[in-house]
Amino acid sequence: MKRTLAVIGVPSSAGARRVGQELAPQWLRQAGLVDRLRATGAQVIDRGDLPQVTFSPDVLNPKQQNLPLVVGVLRQVARLVDDAVRQGTMPIVLGGDCTISLGVLAGLARHFSSLGMIYFDGDLDLNTPETTVSGILDGMVLAHGLGEGIEELSHLGPRHPLLREKDVILFGYSLEAGGIDPPEIERLERSAMAMYPVGSVNQGAAREALRDLESRVDHIFVHFDVDVLDFRDFPAADVPHQPGLTLAAAQDALQVFLSSPKVAGLALTEFNAKRDGDAKLAGRLIKTLALAIP
C-alpha cells in the first residue's frame, strides 16, 4: 500500500553560508514535484511552504550565525512534522539548508521513542561553536542531534539527546572533498555511528546499513543532502563536493532506504536553486525522488 505523503516546504537559508536554498521548495514545485509523486499512485497532501527566511552574514555572532532565525524556523518545522504524523501521513520536507533536519527530528521524536537516522550526506556536520571555522549552523546539524553544542538546538525536541550515536548511519560522506574539518574527523574516530564513506556506497551497502538500523530502532528518518552528489554530475548543491555520488547511485540507495516500512520521514536539503537557472537539475532531482519513494 502506498503511504500518504505530506509535502512541507521550508524555504530557509538561515543556517547556510549564502543565498539560494530558500528558493528550492518553490523551484521543485514548479518543476512538478507534487504531480510527479501523485503520478506514482501515492496520495499526496501539499502542506505548502513556511515563510521564506534568507541568509545574511551575522558578523556579531561569528561562531553561531543567525541562531535566532534558525531556531524560529526549526520550531515551525517541528510543529508541522508533528501535525503530519498526527494525521497519519509521512512528512516529505523540502529544504532549505540542512539545519531543517533538526526540526524534523524534533517533530518525529514527539511520537517515536525509538528513532534512528540515516544521514545521507557528503559532510559530517559534527562541528560545534567551539570547533567551527565558519560559524555556519548547517555544519553543526549532527552534533546538535547528538546532544552537543548550543542548548537551543540540542534541546529542541522532547528529549535530550534526540539521537543515540548507535542509532545513526553515516552514509556517503566524502573526506576527500575537503569540507570536513579536523575536529570533525577526530570526533568521528571516537564515534559509535556506523560509517559508510562515499567510496563504499552501493545498493549492497545500503541494504546492510538499513538492516543494521532496523534491528535497533522502530522508526527511521532519512536525511538526504544533495551535497552527497558529485558536483560534476549534479552542480546544484550549495557547497560543491568532489568526489561524490552520481544521481543514479544516490537513487539506488534511496530506493533501498525508503522501501523500509520503518521510515517515518524524509528531508531533502541543500539544493541551491540559483545554480539551476533552467530548472533542468530540479527536474532530474524530482524524478529521482519519485522513483525512490515506494
C-alpha positions, 0 to 999 in steps of 0.5 A: 500500500502506498503511504500518504505523503505530506509535502512541507516546504521550508524555504530557509537559508538561515543556517547556510553560508549564502543565498539560494536554498530558500528558493528550492521548495518553490523551484521543485514545485514548479518543476512538478514535484507534487504531480510527479509523486501523485503520478506514482499512485501515492496520495499526496497532501501539499502542506505548502511552504513556511515563510521564506527566511534568507541568509545574511552574514551575522558578523556579531555572532561569528561562531553561531550565525543567525541562531535566532532565525534558525531556531524560529524556523526549526520550531515551525518545522517541528510543529508541522512534522508533528501535525503530519504524523498526527494525521497519519501521513509521512512528512516529505520536507523540502529544504532549505539548508540542512539545519531543517533536519533538526526540526524534523527530528524534533517533530518525529521524536514527539511520537517515536521513542525509538528513532534512528537516522540515516544521514545521507550526506557528503559532510559530517556536520559534527562541528560545534561553536567551539570547533567551527571555522565558519560559524555556519549552523548547517555544519553543526546539524549532527552534533546538535542531534547528538546532544552537543553544542548550543542548548537551543538546538540540542534541546529542541525536541522532547528529549535530550539527546534526540539521537543515540550515536548507535542509532545513526548511519553515516552514509556517503560522506566524502573526506576527500572533498575537503569540507570536513574539518579536523575536529570533525574527523577526530570526533568521528574516530571516537564515534559509535555511528556506523560509517559508510564513506562515499567510496563504499556506497552501493545498493549492497551497502545500503541494504546492510546499513538499513538492516543494521538500523532496523534491528535497533530502532522502530522508526527511521528518518532519512536525511538526504543532502544533495551535497552527497552528489558529485558536483560534476554530475549534479552542480546544484548543491550549495557547497560543491563536493568532489568526489561524490555520488552520481544521481543514479547511485544516490537513487539506488540507495534511496530506493533501498532506504525508503522501501523500509516500512520503518521510515517515518520521514524524509528531508531533502536539503541543500539544493541551491536553486540559483545554480539551476537557472533552467530548472533542468537539475530540479527536474532530474532531482524530482524524478529521482525522488519519485522513483525512490519513494515506494 
